Structures are given as C-alpha cells and as structure tokens.
Amino acid sequence: MEITSEISQVGGGHLTSSEDAAIYLIKFGQESALVDAGCGRATERLFANIRKCGVDPQRIKYLLITHCHYDHTGGAAELKRRIGLDIVAHKLDAPFLESGDNRVTAANWYEAELKPFRVDRKLAGSGDEIMLGGRKIEAVHAPGHSPGSVVYLTESDALKVLFAQDVHGPLDLSFHSNLKDYNKSLKMLLEIGADILCEGHYGVYRGKAEVARFIRQFITFEKH
C-alpha cells in the first residue's frame, strides 16, 4: 500500500499475518529501511511485498524498531539472519530484546517465544537521527506504552510523516507501562503536527486534523 512515493506499508494484517503490527518501508534514493518487523510468521510474504515496491530485501539498511513488543519485533532475528540489516531501538527496550524477555515483550500473549537478537544502535533519547539515502529520519523518545517506545519522523513528498506505532496503547504492568508518561507522549505527538500518521494497528491517517483527532482521543485515559 503506497503512502507517499517513497513510503509504503508492506506488512501487517492481510499483507502478511493477522498477528503482525504494521510494517512500513521507507525508500530514500538507493537506501531503504523497515519500520518494525511483525511476528515473523510470514517472512516470505513480507519479502514479496518489498520486492513489489522495487526494493531488493538484501539491500535494506535498517530495521527501525518502535518498541519491544512481539507483534513488532518477533521477526527481527530472522530479518537480521537473512539480510544482515542494522537494528535500531531505544536503550530502555533493548535489554528485553537482547535477553528474549517473553513477559515484557508480550511474546507470551501470542503463545510464542521471542528469539533474542542484538540491537546494533541503541537510541539514547529524543533528537537521535538516522541518515538514509542522505535524508534524515528523527527518532523521538515517546515512553508510556513501553519504557523505550520511540516514534520516527521524516519528510516525504513535502509532507511530515510520523511513524507512531501503538498510539492507542494498551497499558499493562507487565509491559512496564506508565500512564503519566503515556499521556505526556501523546501530547508531544500532537505538537509535532504531522501530515501523515502511520500507526501500528489502526492504519494510516492523512491530514493534520485527522491525525490530531486520532491521537487526541486516547488522552482521555488521563481522566479515568
């Protein structure tokens, strides 16, 4: 599913496996990156979708992880093994991925086990930048759903595109979720003023007003 001329959704739902969160492909010039990896139960379908976008999976440079949960990271180890990309995640979620913590990553919710993998670049906070094809992708720490939740912000076709998976939550003690941080992060996302929001389970939202409407509805958790 094409989102801009340089960004497509290549996984999630009917595209790969029903258990997968959305997987997005960014192609800037001759370099490409994936945002999240799904559960890893439909890797061949994922590769086929990537090829349909004119990208050789073997040439993907980065896997940008938004947070540690299994529906976003279960496929990471296999992608690392098959195509040797560099994995990027926040330093607060990295230990759960590198140790294969099935509780904090929610792998046990899927009756699965997370295969541990090395995080090649550990993000330290807001303002981290990933360069792809000479273009900037900004990583912004947005804790709450998990301690190391991250959103990625870039520009494509003169539009501000925000990859903010699991804006909707949920919050759970086993995830080390934090309600105060979650609401603060949602308010920060509103301030970004994105033209396009690429979410993890609710699809793609276009237009500043529609993006803001989607994000704002979840801040009501604060009142409960």
PASEMI-725824 format. One record per residue (C-alpha): x, y, z. Coordinates in nm, 4 decimals. Each point is the difference from the previous one (the first is absolute). Example, Ala and Ser with C-alpha at 12.3 -4.5 7.8 and 13.67 -1.06 7.14 Angstrom:
<r u="1.2300" v="-0.4500" w="0.7800"/>
<r u="0.1370" v="0.3440" w="-0.0660"/>
***
This chain:
<r u="0.0000" v="0.0000" w="0.0000"/>
<r u="0.1612" v="0.3236" w="-0.1157"/>
<r u="-0.0051" v="0.2839" w="0.2546"/>
<r u="0.2304" v="0.2426" w="-0.1803"/>
<r u="0.2202" v="-0.0529" w="-0.3046"/>
<r u="0.2749" v="-0.1131" w="0.2410"/>
<r u="-0.1921" v="-0.1724" w="0.2814"/>
<r u="-0.2199" v="-0.3116" w="-0.0120"/>
<r u="-0.1641" v="-0.2385" w="0.2407"/>
<r u="0.1382" v="-0.3476" w="-0.0723"/>
<r u="-0.1175" v="-0.2001" w="0.3014"/>
<r u="-0.2740" v="-0.0359" w="0.2555"/>
<r u="-0.3507" v="-0.1427" w="-0.0238"/>
<r u="-0.0882" v="-0.1439" w="-0.3405"/>
<r u="0.3403" v="0.1011" w="-0.1408"/>
<r u="0.1920" v="-0.2552" w="0.2077"/>
<r u="-0.1513" v="-0.1554" w="0.3151"/>
<r u="-0.3065" v="0.1061" w="0.1976"/>
<r u="0.2138" v="0.0082" w="0.3173"/>
<r u="0.2538" v="0.2419" w="-0.1472"/>
<r u="0.0016" v="0.3660" w="0.0847"/>
<r u="0.0471" v="0.2208" w="-0.3035"/>
<r u="0.3373" v="-0.0128" w="-0.1743"/>
<r u="0.1037" v="0.3027" w="-0.2029"/>
<r u="0.2660" v="0.0353" w="-0.2698"/>
<r u="0.1870" v="0.3268" w="-0.0536"/>
<r u="0.1998" v="0.0382" w="-0.3215"/>
<r u="0.2173" v="0.3078" w="-0.0268"/>
<r u="0.2125" v="-0.0098" w="-0.3125"/>
<r u="0.1963" v="-0.3248" w="-0.0108"/>
<r u="-0.0448" v="-0.0789" w="0.3713"/>
<r u="-0.2975" v="-0.1519" w="0.1802"/>
<r u="-0.1158" v="-0.0683" w="0.3551"/>
<r u="-0.2809" v="-0.1922" w="0.1649"/>
<r u="-0.2004" v="0.1309" w="0.2937"/>
<r u="-0.0736" v="-0.3039" w="0.2211"/>
<r u="0.0110" v="-0.3691" w="-0.0887"/>
<r u="-0.3291" v="-0.1654" w="0.0922"/>
<r u="-0.0085" v="-0.3403" w="0.1713"/>
<r u="0.2148" v="-0.1660" w="-0.2651"/>
<r u="-0.2564" v="-0.2600" w="-0.1071"/>
<r u="-0.0289" v="0.1219" w="-0.3592"/>
<r u="0.3519" v="0.1026" w="-0.0990"/>
<r u="-0.0298" v="-0.1181" w="-0.3600"/>
<r u="-0.3183" v="0.2017" w="-0.0503"/>
<r u="0.1756" v="0.3008" w="0.1504"/>
<r u="0.2923" v="-0.0394" w="-0.2402"/>
<r u="-0.2384" v="-0.0348" w="-0.2952"/>
<r u="-0.1742" v="0.3237" w="0.0986"/>
<r u="0.3336" v="0.1776" w="0.0319"/>
<r u="0.0986" v="-0.1151" w="-0.3493"/>
<r u="-0.3300" v="0.1327" w="-0.1372"/>
<r u="0.1163" v="0.3414" w="0.1187"/>
<r u="0.3128" v="-0.0347" w="-0.2120"/>
<r u="0.2317" v="-0.0718" w="0.2918"/>
<r u="0.2310" v="-0.3000" w="0.0366"/>
<r u="-0.0396" v="-0.1198" w="0.3634"/>
<r u="0.3730" v="-0.0732" w="0.0090"/>
<r u="0.0690" v="0.3712" w="-0.0432"/>
<r u="-0.2063" v="0.1211" w="0.2957"/>
<r u="0.2323" v="0.1903" w="0.2315"/>
<r u="-0.1954" v="0.0422" w="0.3260"/>
<r u="-0.2760" v="-0.1488" w="0.2085"/>
<r u="-0.1439" v="0.2845" w="0.2066"/>
<r u="-0.1797" v="-0.1432" w="0.3027"/>
<r u="-0.2692" v="0.2118" w="0.1633"/>
<r u="-0.0204" v="-0.2107" w="0.3173"/>
<r u="0.0785" v="-0.3466" w="0.1297"/>
<r u="-0.3349" v="-0.1807" w="-0.0284"/>
<r u="-0.0107" v="-0.3294" w="-0.1856"/>
<r u="-0.2454" v="0.1030" w="-0.2732"/>
<r u="0.2579" v="0.2643" w="-0.0998"/>
<r u="0.3234" v="-0.1912" w="0.0673"/>
<r u="-0.0617" v="-0.3742" w="-0.0250"/>
<r u="0.1330" v="-0.0012" w="-0.3558"/>
<r u="0.3116" v="0.2045" w="0.0722"/>
<r u="0.2413" v="-0.2874" w="0.0666"/>
<r u="-0.0940" v="-0.1697" w="-0.3270"/>
<r u="0.0373" v="0.3234" w="-0.1962"/>
<r u="0.3396" v="0.0506" w="0.1592"/>
<r u="0.1022" v="-0.3542" w="-0.0948"/>
<r u="-0.1341" v="0.0166" w="-0.3545"/>
<r u="0.0982" v="0.3476" w="-0.1147"/>
<r u="0.2487" v="0.1306" w="0.2582"/>
<r u="-0.1593" v="0.3384" w="0.0602"/>
<r u="0.0874" v="0.2208" w="0.2978"/>
<r u="-0.2616" v="0.0024" w="0.2753"/>
<r u="-0.0839" v="0.3280" w="0.1726"/>
<r u="-0.1956" v="0.0204" w="0.3284"/>
<r u="-0.0065" v="0.2103" w="0.3154"/>
<r u="0.2454" v="-0.0966" w="0.2729"/>
<r u="-0.2829" v="-0.0470" w="0.2540"/>
<r u="-0.1709" v="-0.2701" w="-0.2090"/>
<r u="0.3193" v="-0.1579" w="-0.1374"/>
<r u="0.0701" v="-0.2214" w="0.3068"/>
<r u="-0.3369" v="-0.1757" w="-0.0387"/>
<r u="0.0762" v="-0.0734" w="-0.3654"/>
<r u="0.3572" v="-0.1126" w="0.0552"/>
<r u="-0.0991" v="-0.2332" w="0.2850"/>
<r u="-0.3184" v="-0.1308" w="-0.1611"/>
<r u="-0.2253" v="0.1098" w="0.2860"/>
<r u="-0.3322" v="-0.1610" w="-0.0915"/>
<r u="-0.1974" v="0.1816" w="0.2675"/>
<r u="0.0999" v="0.3615" w="-0.0645"/>
<r u="-0.0051" v="-0.0507" w="-0.3786"/>
<r u="-0.3467" v="-0.1613" w="0.0274"/>
<r u="0.1160" v="-0.3059" w="-0.1953"/>
<r u="-0.1930" v="-0.2073" w="0.2519"/>
<r u="-0.3206" v="0.1758" w="-0.1124"/>
<r u="0.0596" v="-0.1688" w="-0.3365"/>
<r u="0.0954" v="-0.3363" w="0.1532"/>
<r u="0.3437" v="0.0556" w="-0.1505"/>
<r u="0.3606" v="0.0591" w="0.0984"/>
<r u="0.1999" v="0.2977" w="-0.1174"/>
<r u="0.3267" v="-0.1058" w="-0.1586"/>
<r u="0.2630" v="0.2343" w="0.1497"/>
<r u="0.1966" v="0.2257" w="-0.2311"/>
<r u="0.2623" v="0.2712" w="0.0261"/>
<r u="-0.1041" v="0.3629" w="-0.0256"/>
<r u="0.2708" v="0.1622" w="-0.2121"/>
<r u="-0.0845" v="0.3591" w="0.0852"/>
<r u="-0.1544" v="0.0905" w="0.3338"/>
<r u="-0.1808" v="0.3327" w="-0.0050"/>
<r u="0.0666" v="0.2177" w="0.3022"/>
<r u="-0.2869" v="0.2466" w="-0.0094"/>
<r u="-0.1731" v="0.2570" w="-0.2154"/>
<r u="0.1880" v="0.1581" w="-0.2856"/>
<r u="0.1791" v="-0.3128" w="-0.1216"/>
<r u="0.0311" v="0.0023" w="-0.3784"/>
<r u="0.0244" v="-0.2838" w="-0.2493"/>
<r u="0.1325" v="0.0935" w="-0.3425"/>
<r u="-0.1487" v="-0.1901" w="-0.2923"/>
<r u="0.0901" v="0.0803" w="-0.3579"/>
<r u="0.1290" v="0.3385" w="0.1109"/>
<r u="-0.3310" v="0.0806" w="0.1715"/>
<r u="-0.0789" v="0.0330" w="0.3686"/>
<r u="-0.2309" v="-0.2164" w="0.2091"/>
<r u="-0.0383" v="0.1370" w="0.3524"/>
<r u="-0.0576" v="-0.2404" w="0.2904"/>
<r u="-0.1983" v="0.1481" w="0.2887"/>
<r u="-0.0358" v="-0.1757" w="0.3353"/>
<r u="-0.3724" v="-0.0402" w="0.0803"/>
<r u="-0.0219" v="-0.2183" w="0.3141"/>
<r u="-0.3171" v="-0.1256" w="0.1596"/>
<r u="-0.1121" v="-0.3075" w="-0.1930"/>
<r u="0.3474" v="-0.1374" w="0.0702"/>
<r u="0.3005" v="0.1702" w="0.1641"/>
<r u="0.1857" v="0.0273" w="-0.3294"/>
<r u="-0.2807" v="0.0772" w="-0.2420"/>
<r u="0.1242" v="0.2133" w="-0.2899"/>
<r u="-0.1663" v="0.1833" w="-0.2862"/>
<r u="0.1769" v="0.0744" w="-0.3270"/>
<r u="-0.0538" v="0.3235" w="-0.1877"/>
<r u="0.1002" v="0.0813" w="-0.3550"/>
<r u="-0.1086" v="0.1966" w="-0.3051"/>
<r u="-0.1151" v="-0.1467" w="-0.3310"/>
<r u="-0.1724" v="0.1700" w="-0.2935"/>
<r u="0.0163" v="0.3245" w="0.2033"/>
<r u="-0.2112" v="-0.1622" w="0.2734"/>
<r u="0.0939" v="-0.0601" w="0.3637"/>
<r u="-0.0365" v="-0.3759" w="0.0585"/>
<r u="-0.0185" v="-0.1438" w="0.3520"/>
<r u="0.0485" v="-0.3704" w="0.0747"/>
<r u="-0.1637" v="-0.0345" w="0.3411"/>
<r u="-0.0943" v="-0.3607" w="0.0598"/>
<r u="-0.2475" v="-0.0872" w="0.2769"/>
<r u="-0.1144" v="0.3554" w="0.0665"/>
<r u="-0.3112" v="-0.1703" w="0.1393"/>
<r u="0.1879" v="-0.1983" w="0.2666"/>
<r u="-0.0873" v="-0.2232" w="0.1780"/>
<r u="0.1668" v="0.0590" w="0.3359"/>
<r u="0.0889" v="-0.3008" w="0.2125"/>
<r u="0.2146" v="-0.0581" w="0.3082"/>
<r u="0.1813" v="-0.2847" w="-0.1721"/>
<r u="0.1140" v="0.2470" w="-0.2700"/>
<r u="0.1337" v="0.2448" w="0.2621"/>
<r u="-0.2536" v="0.2466" w="-0.1399"/>
<r u="-0.0329" v="0.3418" w="0.1619"/>
<r u="-0.3234" v="0.1999" w="-0.0296"/>
<r u="0.1572" v="0.3386" w="0.0777"/>
<r u="0.2718" v="-0.0506" w="-0.2622"/>
<r u="-0.2567" v="-0.1299" w="-0.2492"/>
<r u="-0.2170" v="0.3104" w="0.0194"/>
<r u="0.3027" v="0.2280" w="-0.0155"/>
<r u="0.1182" v="-0.1834" w="-0.3123"/>
<r u="-0.3389" v="0.0301" w="-0.1681"/>
<r u="-0.0010" v="0.3749" w="0.0597"/>
<r u="0.3490" v="0.0180" w="-0.1467"/>
<r u="-0.1219" v="-0.1846" w="-0.3115"/>
<r u="-0.2766" v="0.2572" w="-0.0424"/>
<r u="0.2590" v="0.2788" w="0.0072"/>
<r u="0.1893" v="-0.1593" w="-0.2905"/>
<r u="-0.2885" v="0.0830" w="-0.2342"/>
<r u="0.0563" v="-0.2892" w="-0.2388"/>
<r u="-0.1690" v="-0.0096" w="-0.3399"/>
<r u="-0.0023" v="-0.3805" w="-0.0029"/>
<r u="-0.0103" v="-0.2427" w="0.2931"/>
<r u="0.1067" v="-0.3606" w="-0.0597"/>
<r u="-0.1420" v="-0.1898" w="0.2976"/>
<r u="0.0548" v="-0.3605" w="0.1010"/>
<r u="-0.3490" v="-0.1459" w="-0.0005"/>
<r u="-0.2466" v="0.2698" w="-0.1066"/>
<r u="0.1425" v="0.0839" w="-0.3404"/>
<r u="0.1201" v="0.3198" w="-0.1631"/>
<r u="-0.1495" v="0.3418" w="0.0771"/>
<r u="0.0355" v="0.2928" w="-0.2391"/>
<r u="-0.0356" v="0.3711" w="0.0648"/>
<r u="0.1016" v="0.1895" w="0.3124"/>
<r u="-0.3552" v="0.0137" w="0.1345"/>
<r u="-0.0614" v="-0.3732" w="-0.0418"/>
<r u="0.3369" v="-0.0896" w="0.1531"/>
<r u="-0.0690" v="0.2248" w="0.2984"/>
<r u="-0.3531" v="-0.1405" w="0.0413"/>
<r u="0.1325" v="-0.3558" w="0.0152"/>
<r u="0.2731" v="0.0799" w="0.2529"/>
<r u="-0.2138" v="0.2265" w="0.2183"/>
<r u="-0.2658" v="-0.2634" w="0.0713"/>
<r u="0.2447" v="-0.2077" w="0.2033"/>
<r u="0.1006" v="0.2820" w="0.2343"/>
<r u="-0.3407" v="-0.0477" w="0.1657"/>
<r u="0.1605" v="-0.2908" w="0.1933"/>
<r u="0.1402" v="0.2735" w="0.2234"/>
<r u="-0.3462" v="0.0708" w="0.1408"/>
<r u="-0.0699" v="-0.3562" w="0.1178"/>
***
